[in-house]
Amino acid sequence: MVLATMVSPSVPAEVTMEFERPDGTQLVLEGRANSQGIFKQPESVQILDEPGVYTLRAHARYGKATGAF
């Protein structure tokens, strides 16, 4: 299973996805969304590999320090 997120408005934002697995280990994926605002995990990375509750924190950044596009 490949996980993805969508940034709205659709911009090529810098995306960070922080996962905490049921066993407490953490995984961080970073990259850039495409021009439609879609960010997908690399297919080589397995995230949902054990049963249980996962925690996800997602952050997206785009624009100038002032917040303007």
Buried (B, 14 or more C-beta within 10 A) or exposed (E): EEBEBEBEEEBBBBBBBBBBBEEEEEBEBEBBBBEEBBBBBEEEEEBEEEEEEEEEEEEBEBEEEEEEE
